């Protein structure tokens, strides 16, 4: 059961999970939190910086390829050692072939 507050009103909800883990509450809770931490981080990054939620692809294959490209871009950009933000690194790759090649090949700045 999850207890949370929304608009100063205390609310609860129940979520059900299927897992092969043995009944160890702390281990299970850690696994669930870790899954959602990763999931939320990825979706937030794609939604906010790549504006993925606003994308309206008519062709299913095109939409799948574009989603793959966004995830690839996010992954390669996060691996780059520069201190700039994800959005700034993407912009710099558009401005400079050298930065683009660094991102594509995984070579540092």
C-alpha positions in Angstrom: 0.0 0.0 0.0 1.2 3.5 -0.8 0.3 6.5 1.3 0.8 9.9 -0.2 -0.6 13.4 0.0 -2.3 15.2 -2.9 -3.6 18.8 -2.5 -3.3 18.5 1.3 -5.5 15.4 1.3 -4.0 12.1 2.5 -4.6 9.3 0.0 -3.7 5.6 -0.3 -3.6 3.1 -3.2 -2.6 -0.5 -3.6 -0.3 -1.8 -6.2 0.2 -5.5 -7.1 3.4 -7.0 -8.5 4.4 -10.4 -9.9 7.9 -11.4 -9.1 10.1 -14.5 -8.8 11.8 -13.0 -5.7 11.4 -14.8 -2.4 9.3 -13.1 0.3 11.9 -10.7 1.6 10.2 -7.3 2.1 13.3 -5.1 2.1 14.8 -6.8 -1.0 11.5 -6.6 -2.9 10.9 -3.0 -1.9 14.4 -2.1 -3.1 13.8 -3.9 -6.4 10.5 -2.0 -7.0 12.0 1.4 -6.1 15.0 0.8 -8.3 12.9 -0.2 -11.3 10.8 2.9 -11.0 13.8 5.1 -10.4 15.3 4.0 -13.7 12.0 4.0 -15.6 11.1 7.5 -14.4 14.5 8.9 -15.1 14.5 7.6 -18.7 11.0 8.7 -19.5 11.5 12.1 -17.9 14.6 12.7 -19.9 13.0 11.6 -23.2 9.8 13.5 -22.5 11.4 16.8 -21.4 14.5 17.0 -23.5 13.5 15.2 -26.7 9.8 16.1 -26.4 9.0 12.5 -27.1 5.4 12.9 -25.8 4.6 15.5 -28.4 5.8 13.2 -31.3 3.0 12.0 -33.5 4.3 9.5 -36.0 1.8 8.2 -38.5 3.9 5.2 -39.6 4.5 2.6 -36.8 7.9 1.6 -38.1 9.0 5.3 -38.4 7.8 5.9 -34.8 9.7 2.9 -33.5 12.9 3.9 -35.3 12.6 7.5 -34.0 12.1 6.2 -30.4 15.2 4.0 -30.8 17.2 6.9 -32.1 16.2 9.1 -29.2 17.2 6.4 -26.7 20.5 5.9 -28.5 21.2 9.7 -28.5 20.4 9.9 -24.8 22.7 7.0 -24.0 25.6 8.2 -26.0 25.2 11.8 -24.7 25.1 10.7 -21.1 28.3 8.7 -21.6 30.2 11.7 -22.9 32.5 13.1 -20.2 31.7 16.8 -20.8 30.0 18.8 -18.0 27.4 20.3 -20.2 23.7 19.3 -19.9 22.2 16.7 -22.2 20.4 19.4 -24.2 23.6 21.5 -24.6 25.6 18.5 -25.7 22.9 17.8 -28.4 23.1 21.3 -29.6 26.9 21.3 -29.7 26.7 18.1 -31.8 24.5 20.0 -34.2 27.0 22.9 -34.4 30.2 20.9 -34.6 31.1 17.8 -36.6 34.0 17.2 -34.0 31.5 17.1 -31.1 29.1 14.9 -33.1 31.9 12.4 -33.8 32.9 12.4 -30.1 29.4 11.5 -29.2 29.0 8.8 -31.9 32.4 7.2 -31.3 32.4 7.5 -27.5 35.7 9.4 -27.6 36.1 12.0 -24.8 36.4 15.7 -25.2 
